[in-house]
Amino acid sequence: MANFFITYLFNSRHREVLRVCLPLVLSLSATTVMEFTDRVFLANYSIDAISAALPAGITSYLFLAFFGGVGGYAGVFIAQYTGRGDHKRIGTVLWQGIYFTLGSGLLLWLLAIFAAEEIFALAGHSKGVQQLEVIYFTILCKGGILHIATATLSTFFTGRGLTRPVLAITIIGVLINIPLDYALIFGQWGLPEMGIRGAGIATVGAWAINVSLFCVLIYRLKNNHLWGIFSNLRFDRDIFIRLMRFGIPASIQFTLDILAFTLFILLLGRIGTTELAATNIVIAINSMAFMPSMGVSQGMSVLVGQALGKRMPELASEYVRSSCVLLMGYILILDLLFLFAPDLVLAPFMISSHDASSQAAILAHGRTLLTIVAAYLFFDALYMVLSGALRGAG
């Protein structure tokens, strides 16, 4: 029986899905580790800080996800051109994504300057939490061009099915972010104590490292000869419009999911700080659990795009079935953990010096919320696989 399971798990289609998707899963999970680390450190800094981190973080991510999704859709075009063998178009597509990234960065900067205070005033949270929300949101939006640039530049590799460079660069960013996070939040190693402001600065700093490394790997003379990285930098109106035509609807689909979460979190803060803190903690855990589904979704876009570029729709169907099998096994393990060992999952957030009654209330709310997360993870995973396949098909 064990031999049958191992043989089934590592059949050719499963191996191909794992080869492309696993580095993306680890890359996105590594990115989420940065946010998760922020929440763990801030939960041990103050209740107001952890209460502000998720509303501000998810509100900024609402805009980052939309713009990053459009820029990242260049990967679908690159996958299809790779499948067709039309390699010189890859440089052209990448540059259109970069032009979109520059415009997006300007819009995010204006949003941070003119809308931050109004957004969180409408949320109606306590004054102390509102002030911290504005600080964190402003830093993430002003540095958001780096996040979008990371999503866009990574498509040069992911669109061609080369996901390991993306994983390596992301891990380097995480390894820099975690100690910097700790130092800037708590004021260690000679750096000032900055609380939630430090968490935001550390995250933006990690994004800057990622962008720098991608540029070093992509902008080489060898890549210009193969992919037209320098020679095709002109603005191509037709490809840019196609990127907008397909990328915007695809990105809106995921952004609407984030919008629902954002409104939920902003409204929840009106109930109380303890409830908001518990929800922030559980959604941080949910983000860690959910990111593998996002990675598989991106991998499906690449694999399906390449298969259809080769005129092989049957192969695309096999990729989708294999990814569903693998992802469902992962979700089953997580659900068992959330249902039968919730205190173990919540433990990293329960080691601060906050009073015992607050911790007990947060723990009680957290157990209930983890049960709800376990219920919807299965459906979310299937949704992400199928939507990724549709994006790959255009």
Secondary structure, 3 states (H helix, E strand, C coil): CHHHHHHHHCCHHHHHHHHHHHHHHHHHHHHHHHHHHHHHHHHCCCHHHHHHHHHHHHHHHHHHHHHHHHHHCHHHHHHHHHHHCCCCHHHHHHHHHHHHHHHHHHHHHHHHHHCHHHHHHHHCCCHHHHHHHHHHHHHHHHCHHHHHHHHHHCHHHHCCCCCHHHHHHHHHHHHHHHHHHHHHHHCCCCCCCCCHHHHHHHHHHHHHHHHHHHHHHHCCHHHHHHHCCCCCCCCCHHHHHHHHHHHHHHHHHHHHHHHHHHHHHHHHCCCCHHHHHHHHHHHHHHHHHHHHHHHHHHHHHHHHHHHHHCCCHHHHHHHHHHHHHHHHHHHHHHHHHHHHCHHHHHHHHCCCCCCHHHHHHHHHHHHHHHHHHHHHHHHHHHHHHHHHHHHHCC
